């Protein structure tokens, strides 16, 4: 079953002037998420991202964990809040 999970991302506590506008950050996240089995799409939406995924393959808890394991300086920088799934 396919689902669309929307995450608000808060990084201001760690990167105060972020504003979630860095194309490099979004592209790195996209690469990481698109490598995850079951993820069909990943794209930016306002101050967050949308992940379209097959819930029978990857659940929202696994998606949240991906944010915590981002490589480079992003590791632990983005605090996701699931808005819808």
C-alpha positions in Angstrom: 0.0 0.0 0.0 1.4 3.4 -1.0 1.3 6.3 1.4 2.5 9.9 1.4 4.2 11.1 4.6 4.7 14.8 5.2 7.4 15.8 7.6 8.0 19.3 9.0 11.7 19.7 9.6 13.0 21.9 12.4 16.7 22.6 12.3 16.8 26.1 13.8 17.9 24.9 17.2 21.1 23.4 15.7 21.5 25.7 12.6 19.8 29.0 13.6 20.0 30.7 10.3 19.1 27.6 8.2 15.7 28.5 6.9 15.7 25.2 5.1 16.7 26.8 1.8 20.0 25.0 1.1 19.7 22.9 -2.1 22.6 20.8 -1.0 20.8 19.7 2.1 17.7 18.7 0.3 19.6 16.9 -2.4 21.6 14.9 0.1 18.4 13.9 1.9 16.8 12.9 -1.4 19.8 10.7 -2.2 19.6 9.0 1.2 15.8 8.5 1.1 15.7 7.3 -2.5 18.2 4.5 -1.6 15.7 3.2 1.0 13.7 0.3 -0.3 10.0 1.2 -0.6 10.6 5.0 -1.1 9.1 6.1 -4.5 9.5 9.9 -4.2 11.1 12.5 -2.0 10.6 16.2 -2.5 10.6 19.5 -0.6 7.4 21.1 0.5 7.6 24.4 2.4 9.6 23.9 5.6 9.5 20.2 5.2 9.6 17.2 2.9 7.2 14.7 1.4 8.1 11.1 1.2 6.0 8.8 -0.9 6.5 5.2 0.1 5.1 1.7 0.3 4.1 1.2 3.9 4.4 -2.6 3.5 8.2 -2.1 2.8 9.1 1.0 4.9 7.2 2.5 7.8 7.2 6.1 9.1 9.4 5.1 12.1 12.0 3.9 9.7 11.7 7.2 7.7 12.2 9.2 10.9 15.3 7.1 11.7 16.8 8.0 8.3 16.7 11.7 9.3 18.8 10.8 12.4 21.4 9.0 10.3 22.0 11.5 7.5 25.7 11.6 6.5 28.1 14.6 6.7 27.2 17.7 8.8 23.4 17.0 8.6 23.6 14.1 11.1 21.2 15.0 13.8 20.6 18.5 12.5 17.0 18.0 11.2 14.3 17.1 13.7 11.4 15.6 11.8 7.7 15.9 12.9 5.3 13.6 11.0 2.4 15.8 9.9 0.4 13.2 7.8 0.9 9.7 6.4 
